[in-house]
Amino acid sequence: MFRRDPVRLALARVSEVLEVDARPLLGLTRMVFRRGGMLAVSRGGKRVLVPLGGVEVGGVFELASVTKPFTSALAGALVDAGRLDWNAPPSSLGGPFRRLPAHLTPLSLATHTAGLPMHPARAAVTVFTRFYDPYGGMSASDVIASARRWSQPSRQPRFAYSNLGVGLLALALAHAAGEEASATGYGRALTDWVTGPLGLGVSLTPAGAVVRPSGFLGGSTLTGFGPLAGAGGLFGTAADLLTFGESRLAAPPPPLLNPPGLPRHLRGVAPGWMVSGPDGEMRWHDGLARGTRSGLGLNVQSGAVVALLSRGTDSPLGVRGAMPALLLSLLGAGR
């Protein structure tokens, strides 16, 4: 008896929900999920979640940089509540942020246009000495001091992807929400303002057994983000990501920027999201942990939401790798 191909079956189910023919993506889908994972999509009130390679449908994954859309959703909630202004610098919040330069704003931090480097300077060393937790030896005050020292103001802000910037933003958001300016305070604020109201299990502490990493980046150890947890420290399931993505479709559109320095495959950047598509209709972000990959995207025109969680990090394809290539293809890139 012949066993039906699970990846072909998954794409058939995805095609029904998205109302597109996903079968040409067979090879790319095999590449992304060759060690297993979760392929999940929703559109128009229909959704499908397909486990592949022995992964449980409710498996908890490291979300890595897919944390950033959640951090920006927290910023948006605080803006709506009058506790924050996209263009008012965190220095206006006082407390530990009072000495930050005025050109650092929630908007510039959330869109990687604040002139901050990718990592705090010390990470050039700790990425080797603390491979799985390069920021773990830092405190929140270290993050704030690093941002104050290394920010580069510019008359025309440029795009420069920065974990330091989004991690700093998360600390400021915790303070604006009335919490301690720390990773723990950020986690509490996120629960109160974003994930709790949506009924999500997304948090800095895994709610269940974590799908263990696989790949040449290493072993079974989970990735640590220390005080920069708002840039990549969350855990969640594919169902969580779909629900969050669906909520973003219904939310007010975030500010959209088109700064110099954007990679060619991007049409713009919004708080927490990369923007692609002929009309800038796709909002997306991918994440890379030590042995897992994550991806979340939504199409504001079609209403499609795609969540990808996979074990393994090797076999890069194209500018950003196989994961974002599959994510954008499912969302409608090139059609």
PELIN-V106322 format. One record per pair of residues at least 24 apart in sequence whose ideal C-beta (glycine too) atoms are under 7 Angstrom apart, sorted by the first residue. I is the first residue (numbers start at 0). J is the second residue. Records with the same first field share a line. If there is no record, write none. Layout:
BEGIN
I = J, J
END
This chain:
BEGIN
5 = 51
6 = 32, 51
9 = 38, 49, 51
12 = 47, 49
13 = 38, 40, 47, 329
16 = 40, 41, 42, 45, 46, 47
17 = 42, 303, 329
19 = 334
21 = 329
24 = 325, 328
27 = 321, 324, 325, 328
28 = 325
30 = 314, 316, 321
31 = 307, 309, 321, 322, 325
32 = 309
33 = 311
34 = 213, 309, 310, 311
35 = 310
36 = 308, 309, 310
37 = 237, 308
38 = 307
39 = 237, 240, 241, 306
40 = 303, 304, 305, 329
41 = 241, 245, 304
42 = 301, 302, 303
43 = 302
46 = 241
48 = 237, 238
54 = 210
57 = 207, 236
58 = 210, 236
59 = 205, 206, 207, 208, 209, 210, 234, 235, 236
60 = 210, 234, 235, 291, 293, 308
61 = 221, 222, 234, 288, 291
62 = 233, 234, 235, 286, 293
63 = 222, 231, 286, 287, 288, 293
64 = 230, 231, 284, 285, 286, 287
65 = 284, 285, 286, 293, 294, 295
66 = 229, 230, 231, 232, 233
67 = 165, 230, 271, 284
68 = 271, 272, 284, 295
69 = 189, 193, 201, 233, 243
70 = 165, 168, 169, 172, 229, 271
71 = 109, 253, 270, 271
72 = 193, 271
73 = 172, 188, 189, 192, 193
74 = 105, 109, 168, 172, 270
75 = 250, 253
76 = 192, 193
77 = 172, 175, 176, 192
82 = 175, 176
83 = 175
85 = 254
89 = 171
92 = 171, 174, 175
94 = 174, 180
95 = 140, 143, 180
96 = 143, 171, 174
98 = 147
99 = 143, 146, 147
100 = 147, 150, 152
102 = 152
103 = 146, 150
105 = 168
106 = 254, 270
107 = 156
108 = 164, 165, 167, 168
109 = 165, 168, 270, 271
110 = 256, 268, 269, 270
111 = 158, 159, 160, 161, 164, 268
112 = 156, 157, 158, 256, 258
113 = 150, 161, 164
114 = 150, 151, 152, 153, 156
115 = 146, 149, 150, 161, 163, 164
116 = 149, 161, 163
117 = 160, 161, 162, 163
118 = 162, 163
119 = 145, 163
120 = 145, 149
131 = 220, 222, 223, 289
132 = 223, 225
134 = 224, 225, 226, 227
135 = 223, 225
137 = 225, 226
138 = 226
139 = 170, 180, 181, 226
142 = 166, 167, 170, 226, 227
143 = 167
155 = 259
156 = 258
157 = 258, 259, 260
158 = 258, 260, 261, 268
159 = 260
162 = 227, 230, 231
163 = 227
165 = 229, 230
166 = 226, 227, 229, 230
168 = 229
169 = 228, 229, 230
170 = 226
181 = 226
182 = 225, 226, 228, 232
185 = 228, 229
197 = 242, 243, 246
199 = 235, 239, 242, 243
200 = 235, 236, 239
201 = 233, 234, 235, 239
202 = 233, 234
203 = 228, 232, 233
205 = 234
209 = 234
210 = 291, 310
212 = 288, 289, 290, 291, 310
213 = 290, 310, 311
214 = 290, 311, 312, 313
215 = 313
216 = 289, 290, 312
217 = 289, 290
218 = 290
220 = 289
222 = 288, 289
231 = 286
237 = 306, 308
240 = 295, 306
241 = 304, 306
244 = 295, 297, 304, 306
245 = 304
247 = 297
248 = 297, 299, 302
255 = 279
262 = 318
264 = 318
275 = 327, 332
276 = 331, 332
281 = 327, 330, 332
283 = 326, 327, 330
285 = 319, 322, 323, 326
287 = 312
292 = 322
294 = 322, 323, 326
296 = 326, 330
298 = 330, 331
301 = 331
303 = 330
305 = 329, 330
END
